[in-house]
Amino acid sequence: MPIDYETLKVIWWLLVGVLLVGFAIMDGHDMGVGTLLPFVGRDDVERRVVINTVGPHWDGNQVWFITGGGAIFAAWPLVYATAFSGFYWAMLAVLWALFFRPVGFDYRSKLESPRWRSAWDWGLFVGGAVPPLIFGVAFGNLLQGVPFHFDNQLVSYYEGSFWGLLNPFALLCGVVSTAMITFHGSIYLMHRTDAAVHARSRTAMLAFGFLLLAGFSAAGIWLQTIPGYVVSSPVVPGALPDPLAKTVVREAGAWMANYQRVPATVALPLLAYLATLAAMWLAARGRTLLAFVGSSLAIVGVIGTAGASMFPFVMPSSSDPRSSLTVWDSVSSHLTLTIMFFATLIFMPLIVAYTSWAYKVMSGKVTAAYVRENSHSAY
Amino acid sequence: MVSEQLVDLSRLQFAATAMYHFLFVPLTIGMVWMLVIMESVYVMTGKQVYKDMTRFWGKLFGINFALGVTTGITLEFQFGTNWAYYSHYVGDIFGAPLAIEGLMAFFLESTFIGLFFFGWDRLSRKQHLLVTILMAVGTNLSALWILIANGWMQSPVGAEFSYQTMRMEMTDFWAIVFNPDAQAKFVHTVSAGYVTGAMFVLSISAFYLLRGRDIEFAKRSFRIAAAFGLASALSVIVLGDESGYTVGEAQQTKIAAMEAMWDTEPAPAGLKLIAGINESEMKNDWEIEIPWVLGLIGTRSIDKQLPGIKDILVENRARIVSGIAAVKALEAVRTDVGDDEAKATLERHMSDLGFGLLLRKYVADMDQVTPEIIDRAARDTIPRVAPMFWAFRVMVALGFWFLALFGTALWFSVKGDFADRRWLLRAALWSLPLPWVACEVGWFVAEYGRQPWTIYGVLPTHLSVSTLSVSSLYGSLAGFVGFYTLLLIVEMFLMVKFARLGPGSLGTGRYTNEPAHA
């Protein structure tokens, strides 16, 4: 096979990161728009303006989420199996929150009733705010380790509860994640709207930008005190994946060790700060398109920081550390990783190209006049 | 051991959410081509009515599509949430087509559906038609990859078990893509979708004609639906027959159960029209049969035999006995990787490993297996016959009804006087729900007929589940029932409302039921 197993395992860690970041940038901005919808739109026309900024795009963006899930299934089947079943109620909460989006977008403006429309507006709020919150909480738990173990046949057993996921550090990560997504969405809204909606989005942009900076700093400081995980047996990166073949210990400060080992990774948390600040500055000065690039880079920084801290761990186990899942031992076969790598290599540029074209076709501000003129075809 | 209640509830939840999802998928798959046809006529002729048709039927398409998307995410989550061991055991193979579906198809479909609805004023006519075509291609490619994944569950080719990683691993990607089972399923399933799309437009157009309103709009829609429907009904039957052939090749238990064929019959076997099935005594009390036909469909020959259930049972019992050795050897190898003798034993009995795993439903320890337990496990390998037999017959009968209806509709469309034949319009209107019935029973035959396996011959269903509590399952099932009931009410309400409003809902000023305000 053209690429050796070890290299592919690292590539797939990066690719899953790319897909998560892609999801957060693309689906994230319309989730942010959904979260802000009831607050930046005060009457029906304003709310339709807000909804129609993402009307033609939310569906394509949501596929980042679906493809991300599919790619984790294909590349990290043990992670997909263990995380989705272990976080059962959290995943169902995400799923049920997402239910409100397709129907909310498509059905909301099909009837005149204000109660009907207001109900769907809050549905879109739930569909926008709950998933980033829960994903943040999930990352917060991954950083602390999750209680699960495998038996000899690799059946996974989760030993925690849903309420156990909602611990203070994880909730803080949830706040960071929600702030990041809402901040990103507010910049998108500034770019695509005018008048009152634009002005309120600007206020939201500043508020969530500061919240993101504060939350990210607090989580970073807190993380110093949270013990990380270290593989204590010799690592054979090219070996056949078997999570039970290693030993793992918990160690204070382990999550910070990567930054000393590979000093270049410090660029990731730095990027999170600088890009957030730059995006706030640019957005405040009306340079909204550049600001959107900035908030996208901030997302790269925040998610990259979480990933780099944990490398090579993906899902450490707090109750049976040797069951922990790492980039070396939770992956698919060499052949599957190879095929999926080339499939991604071929299709990802195409997706980026036609998505960009779709945004270009629909570019420009969505105004109150547009909504009134197209009241039978717009959302 | 996994509790049976957990397995049953997990199955119920999956079946309910999958069949619910499949209420929306076929209409999407079929209608999207109707939109392509209508818009192509618009681009070629420039007649406004065809643009109105594309937009109005597109509106109904959108109402349906929203729920298709909503309920589709559930399915992708559910492999991980509820079928964790399955996801681990076969994710190396099964995950790939799902991920490629996202990359190659679902992105395409979902990106262009946005431009389909919002791009009318921003794109040239040809550009917009291209968008619609890409949306249709994406939709159908999406079905292709999903059915490649599903086809592999029915006929697991191109993969082998690895004791080091304790899972199935891919050995031949192209064998999985060109799996005959998957390809036959794909063409049969999308044709069923085309029939559904055609019936939807035919029925609602007939409704307008019966009411004597929006005549020109409805007549044109009716004719397109009749032509598209006839072609689709023909292919669904021909390709369904092809599907029957591949099932005969790959899954003997399924075809034997579908046909209530208890004993191996001399070739070529006859096709039973109807029969009085006696499940407990393993015989049919009476039957009406057409000679030869089944043998021809199932084997494409007049001398190959299709095995009956009793013979399959004997064969499967032997495979279970052989599988015990495989499971024991696997346990030994998992405890001590240096055990070469166990490795050799595992290698010898590898093809029966799945059959050995069937016993785990009853005992954890292979040393406690008794002949009675083996008998029970062997009996499990045959799905219940009566539901399979009758569900299959309902599907086939409906297929022929569609052929007759679309044939008649097209005949009178060509003659030009269909709009005056109220009996035809009524038949079209009242047939509206039937394609959904056919799709659901077809799905049932394919998936219930696969039991007791999730991966046929490889992984038993009862081992595939997540280790969740029964109360979690009751909770999630209740949540799904609640959400889905509510969503269905909302969807049906909007669908009926807009179908009744008709093309007037576009607000163009050219049709009845125009909205009062601009």
Interface residues (C-beta under 8 A of the other chain):
Chain A: G55 P56 H57 W58 D59 G60 Q62 V63 F65 I66 T67 G69 G70 A71 F73 A74 A75 P77 L78 Y80 A81 T82 A83 F84 S85 Y88 W89 M91 L92 L95 W96 L98 F99 R101 P102 V103 F105 D106 Y107 K110 L111 N152 Q153 L154 V155 S156 Y157 Y158 L240 P241 D242 S332 S333 L335 T336 I339 M340 A343 T344 F347 M348 I351 Y354 T355 A358 V361 M362 S375 H376 S377 A378
Chain B: R55 G62 I63 F65 A66 L67 V69 T70 G72 I73 T74 E76 F77 F79 G80 T81 N82 A84 Y85 Y86 S87 H88 G91 D92 I93 F94 G95 A96 L98 A99 I100 E101 G102 L103 M104 F106 F107 L108 S110 T111 F112 I113 G114 L115 F117 F118 G119 W120 R122 L123 S162 Q164 T165 M166 R167 E169 M170 T171 F173 E331 R334 T335 S466 T467 L468 S472 G475 S476 G479 F483 L487 V490 E491 L494 F498 S505 L506 G507 P515
